[in-house]
Structure formats: structure tokens, C-alpha cells
């Protein structure tokens, strides 16, 4: 019986399809304050370790569906990011081995209710509601790792109604992909199809109902979303 159970678990791992990360992933791990231009713009100390938060997978949004601003929030901001999709169970891995656990990537938005997060941060309260609301994690289709030569040299951009609002490069990350994976895996097991949001460049700001948000990741992916209110 033990051998059969072990075989079934192995078979399940082998049939994991990272292209289905939206439906099969168990968690979204975000990293805050992870671009040097943001650190400089805010005139704050460079973090000594990744600042990690969690988002529910119910916050995922596919292209073609609208971003919905909840009626309980008065100020929601865009944040364009590189997403990293985990390919196999990952626990206590070294930085040197961390990339072995990456299946691929995606373009993502980490929408943030600044009206809620600001007071929560100042009071030392959780960020969950300001980060994890429905439609707060719009994502592109899965990008296989073989299509990305260097995840630490990818351009990111975002426009609102055709006006450029964010422009950056993953070369500016404070903590790179192996840093983040190794750090998080010390505390929790990263599982197949989990998503890591690596942070956003400077320029994150509020948007409103009626806006059209577009963003891109190098020549790998673009996204476009209409915005409406609840």
C-alpha cells in the first residue's frame, strides 16, 4: 500500500502542467519593495531580506475579463510585475539550486488598495484585504522557461489610457529570483503551479473605473484590461 501511494504521488507530480497554474496553483507569494528605483524614490533603507506577503488564488484574472474595483475601496493602484511559476515541490533550497524549481514565468499585475494598505502598514496590521481582493491579480498565459534567456534582464512597462506610467527592468530587482525562492522555501513549501510576484518598478499609482490598463514583459507578453467599479 505504501509503495502504491508513493507511486500515485509521483505520478501526480509528473502530470502537473504549469500552463494550468491559474487553476491548479495553491498560493500566490508576493514580494514588496523589491526594486531599487522604488527604494530610492521613497528614500527608505534597502530591505535586508525579502518582504513577503500572500494572496489567494481567487484573486486571479484572465485577459478578456474586466478589473473590478471593490466598492469598499477608494484608491486602488496598478503594479506591473514578473511572475515566476514553480514547477516542483521546493523546500529549503539553496540559491544555487533555486532555478531548478522554476517551470516558467508570466506577466502579472499586483493590484493594491492603497487606501487600505497604507493604514494597515502604519498600524502593523495584515495586508491581506488590500492585496487579495477579487480580480487583484491579472496574469498572462504561462511562458515556458526555455523562452526566457535571462529573467533578470526583462523590460516591464504599463500604460493607462495610452499614457506611460511605469517603465523598468528586472535587472533593478533588490532580490532576484533565486534569492526569493531560497528565502521563501525556508519558511513554507513552494508547490507546483504556485506563483511568485517579484515586485514592481517605481510609478505605481491609482486608477479608476473607465480606464484601460495595458502592460508588457519584454517581447514575451502583453495584457490589456478594462476597469469597472463594483
MOKA-V697504 format. One line per field, one symbol per residue. ss: DSSP state (@ for helix, = for strand, . for the rest). burial: I if it has 24 or more other ideal C-beta (glycine too) atoms within 12 Angstrom, else O. A space follows every 10 residues. Layout:
ss->???
burial->???
This chain:
ss->.@@@@@@@@@ @@@@...@@@ @@@@...=== ==..=@@@@@ @@........ =====.@@@= ==....===. .....==..= ======...= .......@@@ @========. .==@@@@@@@ @@@....@@@ @@....===. ..==@@@... ....====== ..=======@ @@=...@@@@ @@@@@....= ....====== .....==... .======... =========.
burial->OOOOOOOOOO OOOOOIOIOO IIOIIIIIII IIIIIIIIIO OOOOOOIOOI IIIIIOIOII IIIOOOIIII OOIOOIIIII IIIIIIIIII OOIOOOOIIO IIIIIIIIII IIIIOIIOOO OOOOOOIOII IIIIIIIIII IIIOIOOIOO IIOIIIIIII OOOOIIOIII OIIIIIIIII IIIIIOOOOI IIIIIIIIII IIIIIIIOOO IIIIIIIIOI IIIIIIIOOO
